[in-house]
Amino acid sequence: MSTFTIDTSTSRATPSPVPGKRTTAPSIRARKVDGTTAEPIVMLTAYTMRMAQLLDPHCDMLLVGDSLGQVIYGLPSTIPVSMEMMCAHGAAVVRGSWHALVAVDMPFGSYEASPARAFESASRIMKETGCAAVKLEGGEAMAPTIEFLAQRGIPVIGHVGLTPQAVNVLGGYGARGREKKEAAKIIRDAVAVDQAGAFCIVVEGVMEDIATKVAKTTGAPIIGIGASAECDGQVLVTEDMLGLFERTPRFVKRYADLAGEIGAAAANYAKEVRARTFPGSDQTYRPKA
Ligand code: KIV
C-alpha cells in the first residue's frame, strides 16, 4: 500500500497546494549550463514531516539521508539502517513538502549486489514514499548500476569522496584525497557517475581542490558537503547546522543553537512543574462563566 497519499481531512501534513509543480530531476540537472550553475542548488536533510514543512520553502532538494541512523535512531553508523526506516521517513518528508525534490538514500546492502537488486530496492522506495529520486554511494564500481536505474525511470543522485557506508573500508570519517592517488580516484569516480547518468552528485569530505576540479569537469551539478564553495550546490545535515549537537564536524556552520534553546525550555518547564506554576489559568479548562 502506498504510504504517501494523505487524507486531508485527518492529516496535519501539508498537501501540495500546487500539484505537479514539484522540482524535478531534469530541472536540477538543467541548472548547470556549460559547466556553471548560476544560482547554487540548496539541499538539506529532512527525516520528519514537520522539519520538511519548515525547510521546503527554502530548499531545491530535501534529502532523506541515511544519516538518520545516527541522528534519529542513535546508531553508531549508517550501516544498520534498514529499508523500512528509509521508507517510513521518506514518506513523512514527501507528505510534509510540496516544492522541493525529495530524494531518499538507499540503505547499505540494498543496492550493491547487482543492478537488478538495486532496481528492486529503488522502485520499492519510490512506490512507498512518493519520492522523486534515490541516492546511492560509490564511484566507478556503481556506474553500471546508476546507468541501469537511470535508463529504467529512476533518477539517481551519486555520492563520492567520503562515503559513510564504506566507513569500515575507509577506516574512519576523515577527509579524503590528501594523497595524489586517492585524489585522482575520486575525480575518476565522479566522472564515471556523471557519465552513467546521475542527475547530480554529492561530493563529501574531500580536499577543496578536488571538489573544485570535479565541479568544473562534470556535466551534472556537484553538491558539496565538506567540499568547496565552488560546487554547484551545498548540502548539510539539518540537525548539525541547527546546532542540535554539541560536537559538529569542522565543515559545518552552526546557524542556530537549538540544543541550547531546547535545554533552556526544558529546564524552565521542569522548574514550573515542580513549583506547581504550570499549568496556569491560561492552560486550564474551567466551566464557562
Ligand atoms: O546521509 C546523509 O545525510 C548524506 C548527506 C550527508 C549527504 O548522505
Boltz pocket constraint, residues with backbone or C-beta under 6 A from the ligand:
constraints:
  - pocket:
      binder: B
      contacts: [[A, 45], [A, 63], [A, 64], [A, 65], [A, 66], [A, 67], [A, 68], [A, 105], [A, 202], [A, 204], [A, 225], [A, 235], [A, 236], [A, 237]]
      max_distance: 6.0
